[in-house]
Amino acid sequence: MKVVQTAFRQGATPDFSALAAIEPNLVLAFGSVDALRQSAAALADAFPGAQRAGCSTAGEITAKGVEDGTLVVTALHFDHTRMAQVSTVLAGMDDSFAAGKRLASGLPVAGLRAILIFGQGVQINGSAVLSGMTEIVGAKVPITGGLAGDGGAFAQTWVLDEGGVSSDRLTCVGLYGDALQFAHGSFGGWSPFGPARKVTRSVNNVLFELDGESALEVYKRYLGEHASGLPASGLLFPFAMLGSDHTEVGLIRTILGVDETSGSLTLAGDIDPNGYLRLMHASTDALVDGAEAAAEAAKAMQANSGDGLALLVSCVGRKLVMGGRVDEEVEAVGDVFGQGATLAGFYSYGEISPFTAGVECKLHNQTMTITYIAETA
């Protein structure tokens, strides 16, 4: 397996010659909205025989740290692993479950080892997409990836696939063969505060009431002066999902939108209608420790220490909390994997990964998820 990466600023003329030299069969591209849209045609011309996948971001990740306004392109040449790519149009949030089923149904079943997925990040229910996919491929096939960003604007995101870039598509790449190494880890680092609140009215990923009150009004009371910045300021104060006994279930939900008329909050994934929610906050040190824990979990699953790709998908909310120290969580991951791993990834509106090996994949918010991809000799 060979991995080569390049990055350039928005508006620059890309040079893909070093990447093309390895004759890649998979090309991953993550960039700002403008950088990705401007480079889609050049990517198709440079890599006509490769599967192409990626999305717009709220920040781009390489081993050098975090950038904005760039395009990071990573080319992979697999010696033994086979691939199949499927894309579908997402008609709207209500189409999420069916879209997931369409994606998974298009993948050949025989030999399927893992799936990478990238989707638009605004008008989507990421939990429902995963539920649709899992219904087809089962819970034992790991699915990882993330939802696109647009620099924190929450207006329009873009996905790259074999057809170019689009604001309404989802794409997935199935990976096949016994030589594939596919390891993953996911961790947050957020701390709860305030009381647990009972979900008293919700529909899928839309939260209407907590403890019988308007969810939006309850949330605004907690945010205080930060409420004027909604929905973006909601990234600083996500919800922890709790079970009926108030224990954490390991999932965090962030805010995608608010509706003043209905007093509701639209979250990035489904909510347990019989569960509880509790607000969370974090410090930079805790988030960096969480990123390191995710890397350690992924590394523990590795079959060997050969060269590979470490794909990092981290939530834009973490980036906002860490500010000028955001590079530290990428550095922490790099320290765990060492020189053998090429780091690539993006800040997202939703992270996709199982908790641990053999566990059903989930949509996460406010986490660092890491996928390590390599081949055995």
C-alpha positions, -999 to +999 in steps of 0.1 A: +000+000+000+012+035-009-001+068+005+009+102-009-007+136+001-006+172-011-023+203+001-027+238-014-044+271-008-077+280-023-072+295-057-038+279-063-032+257-094-030+222-080-002+199-090-012+162-086+018+147-104+033+131-072-001+116-063-007+103-099+027+086-099+016+059-074-014+051-097-040+055-069-072+035-068-087+057-041-084+095-038-098+114-007-102+152-009-113+175+020-114+212+016-132+245+021-164+249+001-147+271-026-115+250-028-134+218-032-157+231-059-129+248-078-108+216-079-135+190-087-128+190-124-091+189-120-094+159-096-115+140-122-089+148-150-059+138-128-074+105-115-099+092-140-093+056-129-096+061-092-126+062-068-129+098-057-146+108-024-146+136+001-165+167+012-163+203+022-152+210+057-151+233+087-113+229+088-088+206+071-064+182+089-029+171+080+000+160+101+011+197+101-021+207+119-054+224+110-060+248+082-089+267+067-093+276+030-072+247+017-078+215-002-060+184+012-058+155-013-046+120-002-040+093-028-040+056-018-027+027-039-040-006-025-021-037-037-048-062-027-079-044-015-108-040-039-133-011-038-169-002-049-184+032-048-221+041-045-238+075-044-273+087-040-293+119-039-307+129-005-342+143-012-345+158+023-341+150+059-371+126+058-353+106+031-323+099+053-332+063+062-341+053+027-309+070+013-289+048+037-306+017+024-300+028-012-263+033-005-258-001+012-280-020-014-257-008-042-226-024-026-217-060-035-221-081-003-194-108-009-162-099+009-173-066+022-150-057+051-157-020+058-174+012+045-163+048+043-192+073+040-193+111+034-226+130+034-239+166+032-241+180+067-271+203+070-304+188+058-297+153+070-304+129+098-271+110+101-285+085+126-312+075+101-287+071+073-267+047+094-298+028+104-307+023+068-273+011+059-271-013+089-304-028+080-288-040+047-252-048+056-257-058+092-241-045+124-208-062+120-195-043+090-178-011+104-189+021+088-168+053+094-166+088+079-184+120+085-208+148+075-196+177+055-191+212+069-191+247+054-168+266+077-194+269+105-221+286+084-245+257+085-260+268+051-248+245+023-222+217+023-207+197-006-198+161-013-173+148-038-179+116-057-174+101-091-199+126-106-181+157-092-194+179-063-230+182-052-249+197-022-275+170-021-256+137-024-242+110-002-214+087-012-198+056+002-169+034-006-170-003+002-136-019+009-131-056+002-105-083+008-086-101+036-055-079+033-074-048+045-066-035+080-095-013+092-092+000+128-112+027+145-115+048+177-139+074+190-137+096+221-151+129+233-137+146+264-168+167+273-181+170+309-218+172+319-233+200+339-268+209+352-296+185+358-308+157+335-339+167+316-366+143+304-374+142+267-411+148+268-417+154+230-394+146+201-397+134+165-366+116+152-339+142+155-362+172+163-365+180+201-397+199+210-399+196+248-378+189+278-396+184+311-428+196+294-413+230+284-402+243+251-368+228+244-355+260+228-365+281+258-349+257+283-317+257+262-317+295+259-319+298+297-288+277+301-269+295+273-276+330+287-256+356+266-246+328+242-282+323+231-280+352+207-255+333+186-277+302+180-274+279+163-237+283+160-231+289+197-249+256+204-217+239+193-201+249+226-229+233+246-240+199+232-263+174+249-253+141+264-279+114+257-289+095+289-309+063+294-341+060+314-319+055+345-299+087+338-267+068+328-248+080+298-252+060+267-220+074+251-236+095+225-235+133+222-259+154+201-252+189+188-275+215+174-280+219+137-308+244+138-335+262+159-372+269+151-385+299+170-421+292+160-423+257+173-397+262+201-377+232+188-341+222+184-330+202+154-301+179+164-276+161+141-290+126+150-319+108+165-329+113+201-343+086+224-379+097+229-380+080+263-346+092+275-330+122+291-306+149+280-279+168+299-258+197+288-221+194+284-190+217+282-153+211+277-118+224+282-090+222+256-070+199+278-099+175+281-105+175+244-069+168+236-069+139+260-100+126+242-083+127+208-053+108+223-077+082+237-094+078+203-060+073+187-050+047+213-082+028+207-076+027+169-039+017+173-048-011+196-068-027+168-039-026+143-026-059+131+008-045+124+027-012+125+032-007+087+025+024+068-011+035+065-037+063+066-051+077+098-084+094+088-094+120+115-129+133+116-134+158+145-164+180+153-164+217+145-175+223+181-142+210+194-124+234+170-144+263+184-136+254+220-099+249+214-094+280+193-057+287+187-048+254+204-068+232+180-035+218+164-028+201+198-054+174+193-040+165+159-005+165+173-017+141+201-030+117+174+002+120+154+023+112+185+003+080+190+007+067+155+042+079+148+058+083+114+042+053+098+008+070+094-002+097+070-028+120+087-057+134+068-092+145+077-116+173+085-137+191+110-173+180+105-210+184+114-212+147+124-187+119+130-194+083+121-178+053+138-185+023+160-177+028+197-155-004+197-148-034+175-179-054+167-204-028+179-230-011+156-219+021+140-233+054+153-234+090+144-214+110+170-212+147+177-184+166+194-160+136+192-127+128+175-131+097+154-101+080+139-101+054+111-068+036+104-065+020+070-036-002+059-029-035+042-011-066+055+018-078+034 
